Amino acid sequence: MSTIGQLFAATVAADPAKPLLTWYDDATGERTELSGATLANWVAKTANLLVDGCGLGPGSVASISLPPHWQTASIMLACWTAGLAVSHSADVPADVAFVEPEAAPTAPDTYAVSLHPFALPLRGLPPGVSDWVSSARAHGDFYGGPAADPGAPSLVGLPGGGGSITHAELAERSLARAKELEIAKGDRVLIDIGAHPRPLDWLTAPIAAGASLVLSYRTAPGILDSRTATEHARLIP
């Protein structure tokens, strides 16, 4: 049984130097491009922070209260690589939380995420809140900790009753969704997050399929066709 962490590692290994995630935010003018190796580095450092810095692993719960962003994607992938569950509900107690800069601490280990295009660190944070960038950068470039348990929870506090799904089930659902969206290994796909707001669509499905992502957030009207051509991508309708 595969996990998202394993599928992500396989996607990176296919061509680490190739652009894997290109991020656009038309509200800020940001365009950030990460190769597989660069994204994997952020994921590894964050996974090591979770395991070595926070002492977390399978059975631990992460709260990610962040908008879509390449940094949010890195943190999600790191949580699943380290075997944590990501919570969909504030009613589920979290062991670690990732929040926006002005937020108060919501877990024993709370990290503020700047969402700055160049991942600049934050200063002057509230008591009980650490800077994610500075904390993650202090950890190793390769993750050598325990692999995610396919049978352990990957998502908890799901809508409609607060259920959960396992790491293996998340991988299976992501592969099935990639098939529905006709995303295949080696594709370069452009996804408008306004049209596809679920991380299943804009992150785990294309990653599981082995595709390269161009993510467009707060997309300017009428720009998708030209962006698709510029990025040599295929628009997912």
LUMGU-176054 format. One record per atom (N, C-alpha, C): residue in one letter; x, y, z; residue number from 1; atom name. Coordinates in steps of 0.05 Angstrom, whole numbers, plus 5000, padded with zeros to 4 digits. Layout:
% LUMGU-176054
SITE  res    px    py    pz    n  atom
SITE    A     X     Y     Z  NUM    CA
...
This chain:
% LUMGU-176054
SITE  res    px    py    pz    n  atom
SITE    M  5017  4976  5000    1     N
SITE    M  5000  5000  5000    1    CA
SITE    M  5018  5025  5000    1     C
SITE    S  5012  5043  4982    2     N
SITE    S  5027  5068  4980    2    CA
SITE    S  5016  5089  4999    2     C
SITE    T  5033  5109  5004    3     N
SITE    T  5025  5133  5019    3    CA
SITE    T  5032  5157  5002    3     C
SITE    I  5021  5180  5010    4     N
SITE    I  5027  5205  4995    4    CA
SITE    I  5057  5211  4998    4     C
SITE    G  5069  5206  5021    5     N
SITE    G  5098  5210  5024    5    CA
SITE    G  5114  5194  5004    5     C
SITE    Q  5106  5169  5000    6     N
SITE    Q  5121  5152  4981    6    CA
SITE    Q  5116  5161  4952    6     C
SITE    L  5092  5168  4946    7     N
SITE    L  5086  5177  4919    7    CA
SITE    L  5100  5203  4912    7     C
SITE    F  5101  5221  4932    8     N
SITE    F  5116  5246  4928    8    CA
SITE    F  5145  5241  4923    8     C
SITE    A  5157  5223  4939    9     N
SITE    A  5186  5216  4936    9    CA
SITE    A  5191  5205  4908    9     C
SITE    A  5173  5188  4899   10     N
SITE    A  5176  5176  4872   10    CA
SITE    A  5174  5197  4850   10     C
SITE    T  5156  5216  4853   11     N
SITE    T  5153  5238  4834   11    CA
SITE    T  5178  5254  4832   11     C
SITE    V  5189  5261  4855   12     N
SITE    V  5214  5277  4856   12    CA
SITE    V  5237  5261  4843   12     C
SITE    A  5239  5235  4850   13     N
SITE    A  5261  5219  4841   13    CA
SITE    A  5262  5216  4810   13     C
SITE    A  5239  5218  4798   14     N
SITE    A  5237  5215  4768   14    CA
SITE    A  5254  5236  4754   14     C
SITE    D  5255  5261  4765   15     N
SITE    D  5272  5282  4753   15    CA
SITE    D  5273  5305  4774   15     C
SITE    P  5292  5303  4793   16     N
SITE    P  5293  5323  4814   16    CA
SITE    P  5298  5352  4805   16     C
SITE    A  5310  5355  4781   17     N
SITE    A  5316  5382  4772   17    CA
SITE    A  5293  5395  4757   17     C
SITE    K  5273  5380  4750   18     N
SITE    K  5251  5390  4734   18    CA
SITE    K  5232  5407  4752   18     C
SITE    P  5221  5429  4742   19     N
SITE    P  5201  5443  4758   19    CA
SITE    P  5178  5425  4766   19     C
SITE    L  5172  5424  4792   20     N
SITE    L  5151  5407  4802   20    CA
SITE    L  5127  5423  4810   20     C
SITE    L  5131  5447  4822   21     N
SITE    L  5109  5463  4831   21    CA
SITE    L  5115  5493  4824   21     C
SITE    T  5098  5504  4807   22     N
SITE    T  5100  5532  4800   22    CA
SITE    T  5075  5546  4811   22     C
SITE    W  5080  5567  4827   23     N
SITE    W  5058  5580  4842   23    CA
SITE    W  5054  5608  4832   23     C
SITE    Y  5029  5614  4825   24     N
SITE    Y  5020  5641  4818   24    CA
SITE    Y  4999  5651  4838   24     C
SITE    D  5002  5676  4847   25     N
SITE    D  4981  5690  4862   25    CA
SITE    D  4977  5717  4849   25     C
SITE    D  4956  5720  4834   26     N
SITE    D  4952  5744  4819   26    CA
SITE    D  4944  5768  4836   26     C
SITE    A  4937  5763  4861   27     N
SITE    A  4931  5786  4879   27    CA
SITE    A  4956  5799  4889   27     C
SITE    T  4978  5785  4889   28     N
SITE    T  5004  5796  4898   28    CA
SITE    T  5024  5798  4876   28     C
SITE    G  5019  5785  4853   29     N
SITE    G  5038  5785  4831   29    CA
SITE    G  5060  5764  4835   29     C
SITE    E  5057  5747  4854   30     N
SITE    E  5077  5727  4859   30    CA
SITE    E  5078  5705  4838   30     C
SITE    R  5102  5698  4830   31     N
SITE    R  5107  5673  4815   31    CA
SITE    R  5132  5660  4827   31     C
SITE    T  5128  5636  4837   32     N
SITE    T  5150  5622  4849   32    CA
SITE    T  5151  5594  4837   32     C
SITE    E  5175  5586  4828   33     N
SITE    E  5179  5560  4816   33    CA
SITE    E  5197  5543  4833   33     C
SITE    L  5189  5519  4840   34     N
SITE    L  5205  5501  4855   34    CA
SITE    L  5210  5475  4839   34     C
SITE    S  5235  5467  4838   35     N
SITE    S  5242  5442  4826   35    CA
SITE    S  5233  5420  4846   35     C
SITE    G  5234  5395  4836   36     N
SITE    G  5228  5373  4854   36    CA
SITE    G  5248  5372  4877   36     C
SITE    A  5273  5377  4872   37     N
SITE    A  5293  5377  4893   37    CA
SITE    A  5288  5399  4914   37     C
SITE    T  5281  5423  4905   38     N
SITE    T  5276  5445  4923   38    CA
SITE    T  5251  5440  4940   38     C
SITE    L  5230  5430  4928   39     N
SITE    L  5206  5424  4944   39    CA
SITE    L  5211  5402  4963   39     C
SITE    A  5226  5381  4954   40     N
SITE    A  5233  5359  4972   40    CA
SITE    A  5250  5369  4996   40     C
SITE    N  5266  5389  4991   41     N
SITE    N  5283  5399  5013   41    CA
SITE    N  5265  5412  5034   41     C
SITE    W  5246  5429  5026   42     N
SITE    W  5228  5441  5045   42    CA
SITE    W  5211  5419  5060   42     C
SITE    V  5203  5399  5046   43     N
SITE    V  5187  5378  5058   43    CA
SITE    V  5205  5363  5078   43     C
SITE    A  5229  5356  5071   44     N
SITE    A  5247  5341  5089   44    CA
SITE    A  5253  5357  5114   44     C
SITE    K  5260  5383  5111   45     N
SITE    K  5267  5399  5134   45    CA
SITE    K  5243  5401  5153   45     C
SITE    T  5219  5404  5142   46     N
SITE    T  5195  5407  5159   46    CA
SITE    T  5189  5380  5172   46     C
SITE    A  5191  5358  5157   47     N
SITE    A  5187  5331  5169   47    CA
SITE    A  5207  5326  5192   47     C
SITE    N  5232  5334  5188   48     N
SITE    N  5252  5331  5209   48    CA
SITE    N  5245  5348  5233   48     C
SITE    L  5235  5372  5228   49     N
SITE    L  5226  5390  5250   49    CA
SITE    L  5204  5376  5266   49     C
SITE    L  5185  5364  5253   50     N
SITE    L  5163  5351  5266   50    CA
SITE    L  5172  5327  5283   50     C
SITE    V  5190  5311  5272   51     N
SITE    V  5199  5286  5285   51    CA
SITE    V  5220  5292  5306   51     C
SITE    D  5242  5306  5298   52     N
SITE    D  5264  5310  5316   52    CA
SITE    D  5260  5334  5334   52     C
SITE    G  5247  5355  5324   53     N
SITE    G  5244  5379  5339   53    CA
SITE    G  5220  5378  5358   53     C
SITE    C  5198  5366  5349   54     N
SITE    C  5173  5365  5364   54    CA
SITE    C  5168  5338  5377   54     C
SITE    G  5182  5318  5368   55     N
SITE    G  5178  5291  5378   55    CA
SITE    G  5152  5278  5369   55     C
SITE    L  5143  5285  5345   56     N
SITE    L  5117  5275  5335   56    CA
SITE    L  5121  5253  5315   56     C
SITE    G  5099  5240  5308   57     N
SITE    G  5100  5218  5289   57    CA
SITE    G  5072  5207  5285   57     C
SITE    P  5070  5181  5276   58     N
SITE    P  5044  5169  5271   58    CA
SITE    P  5026  5172  5296   58     C
SITE    G  5002  5180  5292   59     N
SITE    G  4983  5185  5313   59    CA
SITE    G  4982  5214  5322   59     C
SITE    S  5002  5230  5316   60     N
SITE    S  5002  5258  5322   60    CA
SITE    S  4984  5273  5302   60     C
SITE    V  4974  5296  5311   61     N
SITE    V  4955  5311  5295   61    CA
SITE    V  4966  5339  5290   61     C
SITE    A  4965  5348  5265   62     N
SITE    A  4973  5375  5257   62    CA
SITE    A  4949  5391  5248   62     C
SITE    S  4948  5416  5257   63     N
SITE    S  4928  5435  5247   63    CA
SITE    S  4942  5454  5228   63     C
SITE    I  4931  5458  5204   64     N
SITE    I  4944  5475  5184   64    CA
SITE    I  4923  5496  5177   64     C
SITE    S  4924  5519  5190   65     N
SITE    S  4905  5541  5186   65    CA
SITE    S  4917  5562  5167   65     C
SITE    L  4921  5554  5142   66     N
SITE    L  4934  5571  5122   66    CA
SITE    L  4919  5570  5096   66     C
SITE    P  4920  5592  5081   67     N
SITE    P  4908  5591  5054   67    CA
SITE    P  4925  5574  5035   67     C
SITE    P  4915  5568  5012   68     N
SITE    P  4932  5554  4992   68    CA
SITE    P  4957  5570  4986   68     C
SITE    H  4980  5557  4984   69     N
SITE    H  5005  5569  4978   69    CA
SITE    H  5026  5547  4975   69     C
SITE    W  5048  5553  4962   70     N
SITE    W  5069  5532  4959   70    CA
SITE    W  5080  5524  4987   70     C
SITE    Q  5080  5543  5006   71     N
SITE    Q  5090  5536  5032   71    CA
SITE    Q  5070  5518  5047   71     C
SITE    T  5044  5523  5043   72     N
SITE    T  5023  5506  5054   72    CA
SITE    T  5026  5477  5042   72     C
SITE    A  5031  5476  5016   73     N
SITE    A  5035  5449  5004   73    CA
SITE    A  5059  5435  5016   73     C
SITE    S  5081  5450  5021   74     N
SITE    S  5105  5438  5033   74    CA
SITE    S  5099  5426  5060   74     C
SITE    I  5084  5441  5076   75     N
SITE    I  5077  5433  5103   75    CA
SITE    I  5059  5409  5103   75     C
SITE    M  5039  5409  5086   76     N
SITE    M  5021  5385  5084   76    CA
SITE    M  5037  5360  5076   76     C
SITE    L  5053  5362  5056   77     N
SITE    L  5069  5339  5047   77    CA
SITE    L  5088  5330  5069   77     C
SITE    A  5099  5349  5084   78     N
SITE    A  5117  5342  5106   78    CA
SITE    A  5102  5326  5128   78     C
SITE    C  5078  5336  5135   79     N
SITE    C  5062  5322  5155   79    CA
SITE    C  5056  5293  5146   79     C
SITE    W  5049  5289  5121   80     N
SITE    W  5043  5262  5112   80    CA
SITE    W  5068  5245  5109   80     C
SITE    T  5090  5258  5102   81     N
SITE    T  5115  5243  5100   81    CA
SITE    T  5123  5232  5128   81     C
SITE    A  5119  5248  5149   82     N
SITE    A  5127  5241  5176   82    CA
SITE    A  5105  5224  5189   82     C
SITE    G  5083  5219  5176   83     N
SITE    G  5063  5201  5186   83    CA
SITE    G  5042  5214  5203   83     C
SITE    L  5041  5241  5204   84     N
SITE    L  5021  5255  5220   84    CA
SITE    L  4994  5255  5205   84     C
SITE    A  4973  5261  5221   85     N
SITE    A  4947  5266  5210   85    CA
SITE    A  4942  5296  5209   85     C
SITE    V  4930  5305  5188   86     N
SITE    V  4922  5333  5185   86    CA
SITE    V  4893  5336  5193   86     C
SITE    S  4887  5355  5210   87     N
SITE    S  4859  5358  5220   87    CA
SITE    S  4843  5377  5203   87     C
SITE    H  4818  5370  5199   88     N
SITE    H  4799  5387  5185   88    CA
SITE    H  4781  5403  5205   88     C
SITE    S  4785  5399  5231   89     N
SITE    S  4767  5410  5250   89    CA
SITE    S  4782  5422  5274   89     C
SITE    A  4773  5446  5282   90     N
SITE    A  4784  5458  5306   90    CA
SITE    A  4777  5443  5332   90     C
SITE    D  4757  5425  5330   91     N
SITE    D  4749  5410  5353   91    CA
SITE    D  4768  5387  5359   91     C
SITE    V  4786  5380  5341   92     N
SITE    V  4805  5359  5346   92    CA
SITE    V  4831  5371  5357   92     C
SITE    P  4838  5363  5381   93     N
SITE    P  4863  5375  5393   93    CA
SITE    P  4887  5369  5376   93     C
SITE    A  4903  5389  5371   94     N
SITE    A  4927  5386  5354   94    CA
SITE    A  4952  5386  5370   94     C
SITE    D  4972  5371  5361   95     N
SITE    D  4998  5370  5374   95    CA
SITE    D  5016  5391  5363   95     C
SITE    V  5011  5400  5338   96     N
SITE    V  5027  5421  5325   96    CA
SITE    V  5008  5437  5307   96     C
SITE    A  5013  5463  5306   97     N
SITE    A  4996  5480  5289   97    CA
SITE    A  5013  5498  5272   97     C
SITE    F  5004  5502  5248   98     N
SITE    F  5016  5521  5229   98    CA
SITE    F  4996  5543  5223   98     C
SITE    V  5003  5568  5229   99     N
SITE    V  4984  5590  5229   99    CA
SITE    V  4995  5614  5214   99     C
SITE    E  4977  5633  5208  100     N
SITE    E  4986  5658  5196  100    CA
SITE    E  4999  5676  5217  100     C
SITE    P  5014  5696  5208  101     N
SITE    P  5032  5711  5227  101    CA
SITE    P  5019  5723  5252  101     C
SITE    E  4994  5732  5250  102     N
SITE    E  4982  5746  5273  102    CA
SITE    E  4967  5728  5292  102     C
SITE    A  4966  5702  5286  103     N
SITE    A  4950  5683  5302  103    CA
SITE    A  4963  5677  5328  103     C
SITE    A  4946  5670  5347  104     N
SITE    A  4955  5662  5374  104    CA
SITE    A  4962  5632  5373  104     C
SITE    P  4977  5622  5392  105     N
SITE    P  4984  5593  5392  105    CA
SITE    P  4959  5576  5396  105     C
SITE    T  4957  5555  5382  106     N
SITE    T  4934  5537  5384  106    CA
SITE    T  4942  5508  5390  106     C
SITE    A  4968  5503  5394  107     N
SITE    A  4978  5476  5399  107    CA
SITE    A  5004  5479  5415  107     C
SITE    P  5013  5457  5428  108     N
SITE    P  5038  5458  5443  108    CA
SITE    P  5061  5469  5427  108     C
SITE    D  5062  5461  5402  109     N
SITE    D  5082  5473  5383  109    CA
SITE    D  5067  5487  5361  109     C
SITE    T  5069  5513  5360  110     N
SITE    T  5055  5530  5340  110    CA
SITE    T  5075  5545  5324  110     C
SITE    Y  5073  5543  5297  111     N
SITE    Y  5092  5556  5279  111    CA
SITE    Y  5077  5576  5261  111     C
SITE    A  5086  5600  5260  112     N
SITE    A  5075  5620  5241  112    CA
SITE    A  5089  5618  5214  112     C
SITE    V  5073  5620  5193  113     N
SITE    V  5083  5617  5166  113    CA
SITE    V  5080  5644  5152  113     C
SITE    S  5101  5654  5141  114     N
SITE    S  5100  5681  5129  114    CA
SITE    S  5086  5682  5103  114     C
SITE    L  5086  5661  5087  115     N
SITE    L  5076  5660  5060  115    CA
SITE    L  5089  5681  5042  115     C
SITE    H  5113  5689  5050  116     N
SITE    H  5129  5708  5034  116    CA
SITE    H  5140  5693  5010  116     C
SITE    P  5140  5706  4986  117     N
SITE    P  5150  5692  4962  117    CA
SITE    P  5178  5680  4965  117     C
SITE    F  5195  5694  4980  118     N
SITE    F  5222  5684  4984  118    CA
SITE    F  5226  5670  5011  118     C
SITE    A  5204  5663  5024  119     N
SITE    A  5205  5649  5049  119    CA
SITE    A  5222  5664  5070  119     C
SITE    L  5218  5690  5072  120     N
SITE    L  5232  5705  5092  120    CA
SITE    L  5221  5699  5120  120     C
SITE    P  5238  5698  5141  121     N
SITE    P  5229  5692  5168  121    CA
SITE    P  5213  5715  5180  121     C
SITE    L  5198  5708  5200  122     N
SITE    L  5182  5728  5214  122    CA
SITE    L  5195  5736  5240  122     C
SITE    R  5191  5761  5248  123     N
SITE    R  5202  5771  5273  123    CA
SITE    R  5179  5781  5291  123     C
SITE    G  5184  5784  5317  124     N
SITE    G  5165  5795  5335  124    CA
SITE    G  5139  5780  5338  124     C
SITE    L  5141  5754  5338  125     N
SITE    L  5117  5737  5340  125    CA
SITE    L  5106  5736  5368  125     C
SITE    P  5080  5730  5372  126     N
SITE    P  5069  5728  5399  126    CA
SITE    P  5082  5706  5415  126     C
SITE    P  5081  5708  5441  127     N
SITE    P  5092  5686  5458  127    CA
SITE    P  5079  5659  5451  127     C
SITE    G  5095  5639  5451  128     N
SITE    G  5085  5612  5444  128    CA
SITE    G  5083  5606  5415  128     C
SITE    V  5092  5624  5398  129     N
SITE    V  5092  5620  5369  129    CA
SITE    V  5120  5623  5358  129     C
SITE    S  5129  5603  5343  130     N
SITE    S  5156  5603  5331  130    CA
SITE    S  5154  5608  5301  130     C
SITE    D  5175  5617  5289  131     N
SITE    D  5176  5621  5260  131    CA
SITE    D  5182  5594  5246  131     C
SITE    W  5164  5587  5228  132     N
SITE    W  5168  5561  5214  132    CA
SITE    W  5194  5561  5197  132     C
SITE    V  5199  5582  5182  133     N
SITE    V  5222  5582  5164  133    CA
SITE    V  5248  5578  5180  133     C
SITE    S  5252  5594  5201  134     N
SITE    S  5277  5592  5217  134    CA
SITE    S  5279  5565  5230  134     C
SITE    S  5256  5555  5240  135     N
SITE    S  5256  5529  5254  135    CA
SITE    S  5262  5506  5235  135     C
SITE    A  5250  5506  5211  136     N
SITE    A  5254  5485  5192  136    CA
SITE    A  5282  5485  5181  136     C
SITE    R  5293  5509  5175  137     N
SITE    R  5319  5511  5163  137    CA
SITE    R  5341  5500  5181  137     C
SITE    A  5336  5498  5207  138     N
SITE    A  5356  5487  5225  138    CA
SITE    A  5358  5456  5224  138     C
SITE    H  5341  5444  5208  139     N
SITE    H  5340  5415  5207  139    CA
SITE    H  5351  5405  5180  139     C
SITE    G  5356  5378  5179  140     N
SITE    G  5370  5366  5157  140    CA
SITE    G  5355  5367  5131  140     C
SITE    D  5371  5365  5109  141     N
SITE    D  5360  5367  5082  141    CA
SITE    D  5347  5342  5072  141     C
SITE    F  5351  5320  5086  142     N
SITE    F  5339  5294  5078  142    CA
SITE    F  5325  5282  5102  142     C
SITE    Y  5302  5271  5096  143     N
SITE    Y  5286  5259  5118  143    CA
SITE    Y  5293  5229  5120  143     C
SITE    G  5302  5221  5143  144     N
SITE    G  5309  5194  5148  144    CA
SITE    G  5294  5181  5171  144     C
SITE    G  5272  5194  5179  145     N
SITE    G  5256  5185  5201  145    CA
SITE    G  5237  5162  5193  145     C
SITE    P  5220  5154  5211  146     N
SITE    P  5202  5132  5205  146    CA
SITE    P  5183  5140  5182  146     C
SITE    A  5177  5120  5166  147     N
SITE    A  5158  5125  5144  147    CA
SITE    A  5129  5125  5155  147     C
SITE    A  5111  5137  5141  148     N
SITE    A  5083  5138  5150  148    CA
SITE    A  5072  5109  5150  148     C
SITE    D  5057  5103  5170  149     N
SITE    D  5043  5077  5172  149    CA
SITE    D  5018  5079  5154  149     C
SITE    P  5017  5062  5133  150     N
SITE    P  4994  5064  5115  150    CA
SITE    P  4967  5061  5128  150     C
SITE    G  4966  5047  5151  151     N
SITE    G  4940  5044  5165  151    CA
SITE    G  4934  5065  5186  151     C
SITE    A  4952  5084  5190  152     N
SITE    A  4948  5105  5210  152    CA
SITE    A  4932  5128  5197  152     C
SITE    P  4919  5144  5213  153     N
SITE    P  4903  5166  5201  153    CA
SITE    P  4920  5187  5187  153     C
SITE    S  4910  5196  5164  154     N
SITE    S  4923  5218  5149  154    CA
SITE    S  4907  5244  5151  154     C
SITE    L  4880  5241  5153  155     N
SITE    L  4862  5263  5156  155    CA
SITE    L  4842  5256  5178  155     C
SITE    V  4838  5275  5196  156     N
SITE    V  4819  5271  5218  156    CA
SITE    V  4800  5294  5220  156     C
SITE    G  4778  5290  5234  157     N
SITE    G  4758  5312  5237  157    CA
SITE    G  4745  5319  5211  157     C
SITE    L  4740  5300  5194  158     N
SITE    L  4729  5305  5168  158    CA
SITE    L  4700  5315  5170  158     C
SITE    P  4691  5332  5151  159     N
SITE    P  4664  5341  5151  159    CA
SITE    P  4644  5318  5150  159     C
SITE    G  4620  5322  5162  160     N
SITE    G  4600  5302  5161  160    CA
SITE    G  4602  5281  5182  160     C
SITE    G  4612  5288  5205  161     N
SITE    G  4614  5268  5227  161    CA
SITE    G  4641  5266  5240  161     C
SITE    G  4661  5280  5229  162     N
SITE    G  4687  5279  5242  162    CA
SITE    G  4703  5254  5239  162     C
SITE    G  4699  5240  5217  163     N
SITE    G  4713  5215  5212  163    CA
SITE    G  4742  5219  5203  163     C
SITE    S  4755  5198  5196  164     N
SITE    S  4783  5199  5187  164    CA
SITE    S  4787  5180  5164  164     C
SITE    I  4810  5184  5150  165     N
SITE    I  4819  5165  5130  165    CA
SITE    I  4848  5160  5134  165     C
SITE    T  4857  5137  5126  166     N
SITE    T  4885  5129  5130  166    CA
SITE    T  4904  5140  5109  166     C
SITE    H  4930  5137  5114  167     N
SITE    H  4949  5146  5093  167    CA
SITE    H  4946  5130  5068  167     C
SITE    A  4940  5104  5070  168     N
SITE    A  4936  5088  5046  168    CA
SITE    A  4911  5097  5031  168     C
SITE    E  4889  5103  5046  169     N
SITE    E  4865  5112  5033  169    CA
SITE    E  4868  5139  5020  169     C
SITE    L  4884  5157  5032  170     N
SITE    L  4888  5183  5019  170    CA
SITE    L  4903  5179  4993  170     C
SITE    A  4923  5162  4993  171     N
SITE    A  4937  5156  4968  171    CA
SITE    A  4919  5144  4947  171     C
SITE    E  4902  5126  4955  172     N
SITE    E  4883  5113  4936  172    CA
SITE    E  4863  5134  4925  172     C
SITE    R  4853  5151  4942  173     N
SITE    R  4834  5171  4933  173    CA
SITE    R  4848  5191  4914  173     C
SITE    S  4873  5197  4920  174     N
SITE    S  4887  5216  4903  174    CA
SITE    S  4893  5205  4876  174     C
SITE    L  4900  5180  4874  175     N
SITE    L  4904  5166  4849  175    CA
SITE    L  4878  5164  4833  175     C
SITE    A  4856  5158  4847  176     N
SITE    A  4831  5157  4833  176    CA
SITE    A  4822  5184  4823  176     C
SITE    R  4827  5205  4839  177     N
SITE    R  4820  5232  4830  177    CA
SITE    R  4837  5241  4806  177     C
SITE    A  4862  5234  4806  178     N
SITE    A  4880  5240  4784  178    CA
SITE    A  4869  5227  4758  178     C
SITE    K  4859  5202  4761  179     N
SITE    K  4847  5189  4737  179    CA
SITE    K  4822  5203  4728  179     C
SITE    E  4806  5213  4747  180     N
SITE    E  4781  5227  4739  180    CA
SITE    E  4789  5253  4725  180     C
SITE    L  4810  5267  4734  181     N
SITE    L  4818  5292  4722  181    CA
SITE    L  4836  5288  4697  181     C
SITE    E  4841  5262  4691  182     N
SITE    E  4858  5255  4668  182    CA
SITE    E  4886  5266  4670  182     C
SITE    I  4897  5264  4694  183     N
SITE    I  4925  5272  4700  183    CA
SITE    I  4942  5247  4700  183     C
SITE    A  4963  5247  4684  184     N
SITE    A  4980  5223  4682  184    CA
SITE    A  5009  5230  4689  184     C
SITE    K  5025  5210  4693  185     N
SITE    K  5053  5213  4699  185    CA
SITE    K  5067  5229  4677  185     C
SITE    G  5083  5249  4685  186     N
SITE    G  5097  5265  4666  186    CA
SITE    G  5082  5289  4655  186     C
SITE    D  5056  5291  4661  187     N
SITE    D  5041  5314  4652  187    CA
SITE    D  5050  5339  4667  187     C
SITE    R  5046  5362  4654  188     N
SITE    R  5048  5388  4667  188    CA
SITE    R  5021  5401  4666  188     C
SITE    V  5008  5404  4689  189     N
SITE    V  4980  5413  4689  189    CA
SITE    V  4978  5439  4704  189     C
SITE    L  4960  5456  4694  190     N
SITE    L  4953  5482  4707  190    CA
SITE    L  4926  5479  4721  190     C
SITE    I  4926  5485  4746  191     N
SITE    I  4902  5482  4762  191    CA
SITE    I  4894  5509  4774  191     C
SITE    D  4870  5518  4768  192     N
SITE    D  4860  5543  4780  192    CA
SITE    D  4847  5535  4807  192     C
SITE    I  4859  5545  4829  193     N
SITE    I  4850  5536  4855  193    CA
SITE    I  4822  5547  4861  193     C
SITE    G  4814  5569  4848  194     N
SITE    G  4787  5578  4851  194    CA
SITE    G  4767  5558  4841  194     C
SITE    A  4774  5543  4820  195     N
SITE    A  4756  5523  4809  195    CA
SITE    A  4760  5496  4823  195     C
SITE    H  4783  5492  4835  196     N
SITE    H  4790  5466  4848  196    CA
SITE    H  4801  5472  4875  196     C
SITE    P  4784  5480  4895  197     N
SITE    P  4795  5489  4920  197    CA
SITE    P  4804  5467  4939  197     C
SITE    R  4798  5442  4934  198     N
SITE    R  4806  5421  4952  198    CA
SITE    R  4835  5413  4948  198     C
SITE    P  4851  5409  4969  199     N
SITE    P  4878  5400  4966  199    CA
SITE    P  4879  5373  4951  199     C
SITE    L  4858  5357  4952  200     N
SITE    L  4857  5332  4937  200    CA
SITE    L  4862  5338  4907  200     C
SITE    D  4850  5360  4897  201     N
SITE    D  4851  5367  4869  201    CA
SITE    D  4877  5381  4862  201     C
SITE    W  4885  5401  4879  202     N
SITE    W  4907  5418  4871  202    CA
SITE    W  4934  5409  4882  202     C
SITE    L  4934  5388  4899  203     N
SITE    L  4960  5379  4909  203    CA
SITE    L  4963  5349  4907  203     C
SITE    T  4947  5334  4922  204     N
SITE    T  4953  5305  4925  204    CA
SITE    T  4948  5289  4899  204     C
SITE    A  4927  5296  4884  205     N
SITE    A  4921  5281  4860  205    CA
SITE    A  4944  5284  4839  205     C
SITE    P  4952  5308  4832  206     N
SITE    P  4974  5310  4813  206    CA
SITE    P  5001  5299  4823  206     C
SITE    I  5006  5303  4849  207     N
SITE    I  5031  5292  4861  207    CA
SITE    I  5030  5262  4859  207     C
SITE    A  5008  5250  4867  208     N
SITE    A  5006  5221  4866  208    CA
SITE    A  5009  5210  4838  208     C
SITE    A  4999  5225  4818  209     N
SITE    A  5001  5216  4790  209    CA
SITE    A  5029  5219  4779  209     C
SITE    G  5046  5235  4792  210     N
SITE    G  5073  5240  4781  210    CA
SITE    G  5073  5263  4761  210     C
SITE    A  5055  5282  4765  211     N
SITE    A  5054  5305  4747  211    CA
SITE    A  5068  5329  4759  211     C
SITE    S  5074  5349  4741  212     N
SITE    S  5084  5375  4749  212    CA
SITE    S  5061  5394  4750  212     C
SITE    L  5061  5411  4772  213     N
SITE    L  5038  5428  4777  213    CA
SITE    L  5044  5457  4771  213     C
SITE    V  5025  5471  4759  214     N
SITE    V  5024  5500  4758  214    CA
SITE    V  4999  5508  4772  214     C
SITE    L  5002  5521  4795  215     N
SITE    L  4979  5528  4812  215    CA
SITE    L  4973  5558  4810  215     C
SITE    S  4948  5565  4804  216     N
SITE    S  4940  5593  4800  216    CA
SITE    S  4919  5600  4821  216     C
SITE    Y  4926  5619  4838  217     N
SITE    Y  4910  5627  4861  217    CA
SITE    Y  4901  5656  4858  217     C
SITE    R  4876  5661  4865  218     N
SITE    R  4864  5688  4861  218    CA
SITE    R  4869  5698  4833  218     C
SITE    T  4862  5680  4814  219     N
SITE    T  4869  5683  4786  219    CA
SITE    T  4856  5708  4773  219     C
SITE    A  4872  5723  4759  220     N
SITE    A  4861  5747  4745  220    CA
SITE    A  4843  5737  4722  220     C
SITE    P  4822  5752  4717  221     N
SITE    P  4803  5745  4695  221    CA
SITE    P  4818  5743  4668  221     C
SITE    G  4811  5722  4653  222     N
SITE    G  4820  5720  4626  222    CA
SITE    G  4849  5713  4622  222     C
SITE    I  4863  5704  4643  223     N
SITE    I  4892  5700  4640  223    CA
SITE    I  4899  5670  4637  223     C
SITE    L  4881  5652  4641  224     N
SITE    L  4888  5624  4642  224    CA
SITE    L  4898  5613  4616  224     C
SITE    D  4887  5621  4594  225     N
SITE    D  4896  5611  4568  225    CA
SITE    D  4924  5619  4562  225     C
SITE    S  4931  5644  4566  226     N
SITE    S  4958  5653  4561  226    CA
SITE    S  4978  5641  4581  226     C
SITE    R  4969  5637  4606  227     N
SITE    R  4987  5625  4626  227    CA
SITE    R  4992  5596  4619  227     C
SITE    T  4972  5582  4610  228     N
SITE    T  4975  5554  4602  228    CA
SITE    T  4995  5552  4579  228     C
SITE    A  4994  5570  4560  229     N
SITE    A  5013  5570  4538  229    CA
SITE    A  5041  5577  4547  229     C
SITE    T  5044  5597  4564  230     N
SITE    T  5070  5605  4575  230    CA
SITE    T  5083  5583  4590  230     C
SITE    E  5068  5568  4606  231     N
SITE    E  5079  5547  4623  231    CA
SITE    E  5080  5520  4609  231     C
SITE    H  5072  5519  4583  232     N
SITE    H  5072  5494  4569  232    CA
SITE    H  5057  5473  4585  232     C
SITE    A  5034  5480  4594  233     N
SITE    A  5018  5463  4611  233    CA
SITE    A  4991  5457  4598  233     C
SITE    R  4976  5439  4611  234     N
SITE    R  4949  5433  4602  234    CA
SITE    R  4930  5442  4625  234     C
SITE    L  4910  5458  4618  235     N
SITE    L  4892  5468  4638  235    CA
SITE    L  4872  5446  4646  235     C
SITE    I  4869  5442  4672  236     N
SITE    I  4849  5423  4683  236    CA
SITE    I  4823  5439  4686  236     C
SITE    P  4803  5431  4671  237     N
SITE    P  4777  5446  4672  237    CA
SITE    P  4762  5442  4698  237     C
